[in-house]
Amino acid sequence: MSTAMSYQSIYSFVSHQSSTSSQSSRQPLLLPTKCLKIDSSLCYYTSRRKRNLSKIEATASQNNEAALILIRHGESLWNAKNLFTGCVDVPLTEKGIEEAIEAGKRISNIPIDVIFTSSLIRAQMTAMLAMIQHCRKKVPIILHNESDQAKSWSQVFSEETKDQSVPVIPAWQLNERMYGELQGLNKQETAERYGKQQVHEWRRSYDIPPPEGESLEMCAERAVAYFVENIEPKLAAGKNVMVAAHGNSLRSIIMYLDKLTCKEVISLELSTSIPLLYIFKDGKFMKRGSPVGPTEAGVYAYTKAEAGR
Ligand SMILES: O=C(O)[C@@H](CO)OP(=O)(O)O
């Protein structure tokens, strides 16, 4: 799958999930035995989740319904240069800024109670720019919990002002997968040097790490654990949550939400700044596709195909 092709499609795996022909045309890179790993990882997260949710259920209503919006950051300066970025902290391009604004318009009618972002500027810019479009005009405020002083010095003393704001919680665990010695290298040149197949394995396989970097599996260990421990409890308490993060940290979270196998996740591609909506209800995640715009009827926009699931 070429990069140009893969980034054209929005959430291409999911939109073709039911198509047998597209399934069979995919070339799994991993041996079937390796795919057993995902089952144990999923069991691990599921049992953590069960423990977590049972704690919450004691204090929150079980019948709450909440929206979860996942959004990959807009185009960054290194996306535009086709460089491996990983944990290098680069900002959005002008196009990325426009993409984030456009994403904000698409979700502007969905009330958002709390935002989680990675600690990287491209995800934070995306969340902030998207929120500027929101119909409620609440102010997104980054919570600085890195030290007691930072926490204390950024306090707000008006309940009314707090009501008019949305907390933004940065977490390094949601950062892009660490790309190791590929960070800063050109993707095309790297493919020419090491071979397309090798570079595709580094970029999309589940458990093959790039040199000195994180595999998707390693990225999932921190990103999914953070999601289960910190984000799911908010949803279980009925809070609508937006998560602004990265191609691979979000792929690992979607793998968990959609129960994808390590073969299936190879074909999962996320476009920059396309919001994906899930509804969390009765302890389950229901995929609602990508909201098409603020004019869609009802609070939760959804695609017809996904609505029947
Ligand atoms: O360079 C990166 O950090 C990521 C996302 O842009 O690249 P890839 O498409 O290989 O996941």
The ligand as a Gaussian input file, in Angstrom:
#p B3LYP/6-31G(d) Opt

LIG

0 1
 O        6.152000       9.793000      10.978000
 C        5.334000       9.464000      11.861000
 O        5.493000       9.755000      13.058000
 C        4.114000       8.667000      11.477000
 C        2.909000       9.524000      11.341000
 O        3.110000      10.590000      10.465000
 O        4.380000       8.026000      10.278000
 P        3.711000       6.685000       9.776000
 O        2.798000       7.058000       8.660000
 O        4.848000       5.851000       9.344000
 O        2.989000       6.052000      10.902000

